[in-house]
């Protein structure tokens, strides 16, 4: 039956995620915060009717709710992928490969800055998908950053800041495919070509990578991150897996391995499974997109089901790793299988958060948050042409932050932007890039974002600690990006988007000025 709540497509449609996010930041407790947001959304949807609200939360026979979140194919595939990847991680640790890599890194990575740069470089290299990036980089780099007493929160920040930002500017990635697919077919615009034109104008993604590099090289820490870094330097709490206020971090597979770690592991025992995982992920993404049926390379990426592809690649990697480790005699059959429940236990927390975040997002959709944002953009598009990239960036940040989904954000906004600027070739790429940048920024800041959750899991830190420590870094970059969009919008509107590229060096200067101000206000204590 057709049903429309009283708050449909009003500002109140965004109230549930705002409540959940605010509670999480204040209480530093994610599960209850998300659940309160879900219940609030259900009550708004039902106009206060308790029975309908209860059924909406549960989600049986509806488009939202917990059951619906679990029954959606892509969500189920992501949960399976997380478990399988945790199994692979546990097996790699059990084999002694991570231990051997740690010894190799000790000999070659001599200081804290190099360890952080290595984590950043690995994140940049794995540009296929953000979730895959988070889990892989975290698994590989955690022993190295622990050895150099880099906090898990700092590792989570590096992972998160190279996941979505690199995926949104990489021509070959699941994100590029999603953007290409979001451009309306009847617009007469080639979606992939348009995506390529947005890359130099994606000021938040580029700014995040630049800012992170500056932070590492100039050894600057501020906000809550400064406290976490100082704590990591003072003691060995990283190995114990203890977070703020004694919260136990159960995300490190090393804590629950079925047997002592052997000493005969080699670096190649880690490298081979990772290479197999990356190579098969690319293959199955193309396969899922129909490349074996004659579909073109770009179209295959555009139409692929990445979650399905990662499940398939994980299964192949498990089989290859099983055979390889048995031949190498580094893991017995019994211990290999025992690593499955050991790995699963490390991911129960992130999986619960993911399910609750998906449920909250689906209920927000029932309230018409996307329609409300659509109306806001359309009403603004008429008068402030020069300021539209700036406005679109802010709206995109707010929507992505509130809903925890960057893909959902730009799939809503790109058609609106194309409709508003299809006759203006100078403003169109800049405006779409502002939409993409804002989506990544909101996703980067939001505690209910898949990428943020998986970055915490990959790094093995308390989720809300990651959120609170990353926010000052992300907000600084967001302010710089917003100012840069004002400069670029004025230049593109009055001169052309080629001249608008002058905004890039302006952004670099603003980032450097920000670093200098931060160093002056909060001198760094960690070495």
Secondary structure as the mmCIF struct_conf table of DSSP 4:
data_model
#
loop_
_struct_conf.conf_type_id
_struct_conf.id
_struct_conf.beg_label_comp_id
_struct_conf.beg_label_asym_id
_struct_conf.beg_label_seq_id
_struct_conf.end_label_comp_id
_struct_conf.end_label_asym_id
_struct_conf.end_label_seq_id
TURN_TY1_P TURN_TY1_P1 UNK A 6 UNK A 9
BEND BEND1 UNK A 10 UNK A 10
HELX_RH_3T_P HELX_RH_3T_P1 UNK A 11 UNK A 14
HELX_RH_AL_P HELX_RH_AL_P1 UNK A 15 UNK A 27
HELX_RH_AL_P HELX_RH_AL_P2 UNK A 30 UNK A 45
TURN_TY1_P TURN_TY1_P2 UNK A 46 UNK A 48
HELX_RH_AL_P HELX_RH_AL_P3 UNK A 50 UNK A 58
TURN_TY1_P TURN_TY1_P3 UNK A 59 UNK A 61
BEND BEND2 UNK A 62 UNK A 65
HELX_RH_AL_P HELX_RH_AL_P4 UNK A 66 UNK A 71
BEND BEND3 UNK A 72 UNK A 72
HELX_RH_AL_P HELX_RH_AL_P5 UNK A 73 UNK A 95
TURN_TY1_P TURN_TY1_P4 UNK A 96 UNK A 96
HELX_RH_AL_P HELX_RH_AL_P6 UNK A 97 UNK A 108
BEND BEND4 UNK A 111 UNK A 111
HELX_RH_AL_P HELX_RH_AL_P7 UNK A 112 UNK A 125
BEND BEND5 UNK A 128 UNK A 128
HELX_RH_AL_P HELX_RH_AL_P8 UNK A 130 UNK A 147
TURN_TY1_P TURN_TY1_P5 UNK A 148 UNK A 149
HELX_RH_AL_P HELX_RH_AL_P9 UNK A 152 UNK A 167
TURN_TY1_P TURN_TY1_P6 UNK A 168 UNK A 169
BEND BEND6 UNK A 171 UNK A 173
HELX_RH_AL_P HELX_RH_AL_P10 UNK A 174 UNK A 182
BEND BEND7 UNK A 183 UNK A 183
HELX_RH_3T_P HELX_RH_3T_P2 UNK A 185 UNK A 187
HELX_RH_AL_P HELX_RH_AL_P11 UNK A 191 UNK A 198
HELX_RH_3T_P HELX_RH_3T_P3 UNK A 199 UNK A 201
HELX_RH_AL_P HELX_RH_AL_P12 UNK A 203 UNK A 217
TURN_TY1_P TURN_TY1_P7 UNK A 218 UNK A 219
TURN_TY1_P TURN_TY1_P8 UNK A 223 UNK A 223
HELX_RH_AL_P HELX_RH_AL_P13 UNK A 224 UNK A 234
BEND BEND8 UNK A 235 UNK A 235
HELX_RH_AL_P HELX_RH_AL_P14 UNK A 237 UNK A 240
TURN_TY1_P TURN_TY1_P9 UNK A 241 UNK A 241
STRN STRN1 UNK A 242 UNK A 242
HELX_RH_3T_P HELX_RH_3T_P4 UNK A 244 UNK A 246
STRN STRN2 UNK A 248 UNK A 248
HELX_RH_3T_P HELX_RH_3T_P5 UNK A 253 UNK A 256
BEND BEND9 UNK A 258 UNK A 259
HELX_LH_PP_P HELX_LH_PP_P1 UNK A 260 UNK A 262
BEND BEND10 UNK A 263 UNK A 263
TURN_TY1_P TURN_TY1_P10 UNK A 267 UNK A 267
HELX_RH_AL_P HELX_RH_AL_P15 UNK A 268 UNK A 288
TURN_TY1_P TURN_TY1_P11 UNK A 289 UNK A 290
HELX_RH_3T_P HELX_RH_3T_P6 UNK A 291 UNK A 293
TURN_TY1_P TURN_TY1_P12 UNK A 294 UNK A 294
HELX_RH_AL_P HELX_RH_AL_P16 UNK A 297 UNK A 303
HELX_RH_AL_P HELX_RH_AL_P17 UNK A 306 UNK A 328
TURN_TY1_P TURN_TY1_P13 UNK A 329 UNK A 329
BEND BEND11 UNK A 330 UNK A 331
HELX_RH_AL_P HELX_RH_AL_P18 UNK A 333 UNK A 366
TURN_TY1_P TURN_TY1_P14 UNK A 367 UNK A 368
HELX_RH_AL_P HELX_RH_AL_P19 UNK A 369 UNK A 380
TURN_TY1_P TURN_TY1_P15 UNK A 381 UNK A 383
TURN_TY1_P TURN_TY1_P16 UNK A 385 UNK A 387
HELX_RH_AL_P HELX_RH_AL_P20 UNK A 388 UNK A 403
BEND BEND12 UNK A 404 UNK A 404
HELX_RH_AL_P HELX_RH_AL_P21 UNK A 406 UNK A 421
TURN_TY1_P TURN_TY1_P17 UNK A 422 UNK A 423
HELX_RH_AL_P HELX_RH_AL_P22 UNK A 425 UNK A 445
TURN_TY1_P TURN_TY1_P18 UNK A 447 UNK A 448
HELX_RH_AL_P HELX_RH_AL_P23 UNK A 450 UNK A 459
TURN_TY1_P TURN_TY1_P19 UNK A 460 UNK A 460
HELX_RH_AL_P HELX_RH_AL_P24 UNK A 463 UNK A 494
TURN_TY1_P TURN_TY1_P20 UNK A 495 UNK A 495
TURN_TY1_P TURN_TY1_P21 UNK A 497 UNK A 498
HELX_RH_3T_P HELX_RH_3T_P7 UNK A 499 UNK A 501
HELX_RH_AL_P HELX_RH_AL_P25 UNK A 502 UNK A 521
BEND BEND13 UNK A 522 UNK A 522
#
